[in-house]
Amino acid sequence: MATGAFVLAGGVVKLGTQTGLVYWLARLRAQKRTHLLGACLRIGLTPVAVAATALAVVLWFAAPAPLDTLGLFLPLAAFSDAALAATRGYRLIGPTVRLDRILRPAMQLTAVAALAIGGVRSPMAYAVAWAAPYLPVALLAAYALRQAYESGPVPLAARRPGQKTYLALRAGFWRFTGPRAVASVAQLALQRVDVLLVAGLGGLAAAATYAVASRFVVLGQFANQGITQSVQPRLAEALATGDRRTANALYQTATGWLVLLTWPLHLTVNTYAPLYLGLFGDHYRHAGPIVVVLASAMLVATGCGMVDVVLSMAGRTRWNLANVLAALAAMVLVDLALIPRYGALGAAIGLAVAVLLNNIVPLIQVGRAVGLHPFGPGTVAAAALAFTCFGVLPQLLVPAAGPVAAAVLCAAAYAFGAYRLRRTLALVGLRTPR
């Protein structure tokens, strides 16, 4: 509970700067306005530090234990995430992978495991062990950002821009980032409100069933996040210079990769829904329709690619905010209408409606306003390969070979097909087109 509140608080105090810093640093670099990079960093990082520190003070005096102690680490967590986002604005994905994907989780797991092995039972000790790694990660993130900045054409000692230029940059930064700050909170609500509504309207048993049946969705989100962080700065640079051809190639390549990684998961849980649910207990097998609804929606969503990111990198963060709020409102309305009658299935339908709205609407917007679409050769090839290997083949192989052998054969066919199509899928060297 405390760590969940900590993560939620961190999402709020970052003020949308994870997107804003990537967008503006990449844009300034692409437009050869590198003398403004230092000012942009100050504009983005200072409010995060102030907001996180202020909320940490409030939590220390007002929150119950152990959240009050966790609040002390909030400025470190918020700053490390913002600083790593800034390094991605320099096209550096390495610091994010090393510090946020490997080092911090490894340190957290090691510290918590050490307490468990030692027989420690104090919730406070576990909370501190989980949060303490943010200190070295924040220091290393600051160092990585400083190295990125100093390696550029403008040294730290360079003079600051004039007051008029600085004010114009600050206004532009927060015009772009402000809507993202609100949208990030709305996106957090999209991920959590449905579970609360199921518990309140359908009961704890329905909430447990819904939580189990929807767990696979999180795995797909990991793949989306990784691809997005890699492609986002290049996309911002291309759009900043009006290079629509490169931007479209990036969007289509990233979508092909996303389909290649996620469609096997969504198609598999769709095909083997009872088997997947049985991993959590036989009493969950009846939730197959929930899995089918969510998996079908995620197939459409991933087929649209990182369309919300494309919309933001094109400068339409207000459109992005409107889309997220509309999706949230639609989900709540559908949940209120369907959960009392259909329970967890009603919540799944509500989430599916929100997911479809939050992808199809921006897909239309990106196509009309920016002239981009995700349906390139790589996307088509990945979708056809995934559907054949994990949609069609299981229907033919499972009756003859059983589910386990069929899964192995399908995975082998998929790997072989991906290798044969590696050039179409832009897998050669795993480099995004420039």
Secondary structure, DSSP 4 states (H G I P E B T S, - for coil): -HHHHHHHHHHHHTTTHHHHHHHHHHHHHHTT-GGGHHHHHHHHHHHHHHHHHHHHHHHHHHSPTTHHHHGGGHHHHHHHHHHHHHHHHTT--HHIIIIIIIIHHHHHHHHHHHHHHTT---HHHHHHHHHTTHHHHHHHHHHHHHHHHHTSSS-TTSPPPPHHHHHHHHHHHHHHHHHHHHHHHHHHHHHHHHHHHHHHHH-HHHHHHHHHHTTHHHHHHHHHHHHHHHHHHHHHHHHHTT-HHHHHHHHHHHHHHHHHHHHHHHHHHHHTHHHHHHTT-GGGGGGHHHHHHHHHHHHHHHHT-SHHHHHHHTT-HHHHHHHHHHHHHHHHHHHHHHHHHHTHHHHHHHHHHHHHHHHHHHHHHIIIII---S-SHHHHHHHHHHHIIIIIHHHHHHHHH-HHHHHHHHHHHHHHHHHHTTTTTT-GGG----
